[in-house]
Amino acid sequence: MALTREQMAQRIAQELEDGFYVNLGIGIPTLVANYVPDDIEVMLQSENGLLGMGQFPTEDEIDADMINAGKQTVTALKGASIMDSADSFAMIRGGHIDLTVLGAFEVDVNGNIASWMIPGKLVKGMGGAMDLVAGAENIIVTMTHASKSGESKLLQECTLPLTGAGCIRRILTDLAYLEIENGAFVLKERAPGVSVDEIVAKTAGELVVPDHVPEMNIPA
Amino acid sequence: MSGFDKRVSSYEEALQGLEDGMTLLAGGFGLCGIPENLITEIKRKGTRDLTVVSNNCGVDGFGLGLLLEDRQIRKMIASYVGENALFEKQLLNGDLEVELTPQGNLAERLRAGGAGIPAFFTATGYGTPVAEGKEVRDFNGRPHILEPAITGDFAIVKGWKADTYGNVIYRHTARNFNPLAAMAAKVTVVEVEEIVEPGMLDPDAIHTPGIYVNRLICGTFEKRIEQRTVRS
């Protein structure tokens, strides 16, 4: 079975380490915050200028001056800090964020990512995505393996305008966890119950399949 | 003696000298920390053909979205403009030009503009449409693109508290682009919720030192929330 959005978030949460500063994009990446293991501490960075983002406020706590990068009202944790947008992006661009998780439309075997613009559709803007992919060492891209019409999103070469060039090494889809090595996707794990054949069929870019591909460990 | 007293007595006076065709730098992220009353005054004043530099362009009927209603903005430099139907319409009609800039580049270009740095190299945007026509140079084995600084004729900034000398403190994430816009304009106008006497703000706590501020006014703010999200 393909992973649900929540299961994808659970799998990504296994990559969190105690003391990590983490930036989570909008969508599935945001859900990762719900699965932080109890025995570790991570701090979430919101690129509008908040390090130490807390949960959503109660009605009483709502404050128009406290929002996240998705423009949602949030709270700040004890020990949070707030900075202007240049300082916030200095953290990102200067490589200080330990893990960045973001969505994409396409990724290719050379680590290129396309996530912000579909020609012919209205372009809203890249926001902070280009800074995040260029600045972070440790990025996990999360997306469905194929589009609803069945077309692979893991390509030999991205077809859409790029968000960043050569900056992606790790991808979690609803079917598999893959890494990019030497110009090819390498299949590292498969979702429980998903066959290697299905992943091969839905991966358009060059794919290396090791002899043994373990199933992911997804808690029930 | 009031050589450092930046206070003006009206919003009209605050924006005196803002003329058609000028470049306007605006603080704010979404609707958070936007200079609401200064935007309203620009709408009233009817200044046209503005180039506006701001992360976003407000929403329909609020924030910078108000300046679209009478087509006062000719060009927008922003990172994300998705929340605004009138913006889309004017863009598709060709009434409005837009330059999309990565958010971190936008912040750094303003900071550089204020700090006297005319341009800088960054890896952000390399290999993307943002890099088109820009100089590329390798540093530490990695390609970077040259991004120009941004400066403006006027900056409109929203602070929380200021003293009469124009030393400004921002509140929470309403800080965002405000200190950067404040640095990079010939005339920086700041509106705040409270103005106090010099000496009443802790010098260690000042975010924007008064040297960047030319005019200061106290206002009241609606502070509209774009995505009201609560936990149950």
Interface residues (C-beta under 8 A of the other chain):
Chain A: S46 E47 N48 G49 L50 Q55 F56 P57 T58 E59 I62 D63 A64 D65 M66 I67 N68 G70 K71 Q72 T73 V74 A76 I82 M83 D84 S85 A86 S88 F89 I92 R93 N112 M117 L122 V123 K124 G125 M126 G127 G128 A129 M130 D131 A134 G135 P161 L162 T163 G164 A165 G166
Chain B: F29 G30 L31 C32 G33 N55 A78 S79 Y80 V81 G82 E88 L91 L92 L100 P102 Q103 G104 N105 L106 A107 E108 L110 R111 T122 A123 T124 G125 Y126 G127 T128 P129 V130 W160 Y170 R171 H172 T173 A174 R175 N176 F177 N178 P179 L180 H207 K223 R224 I225 E226 Q227 R228 T229 V230 R231
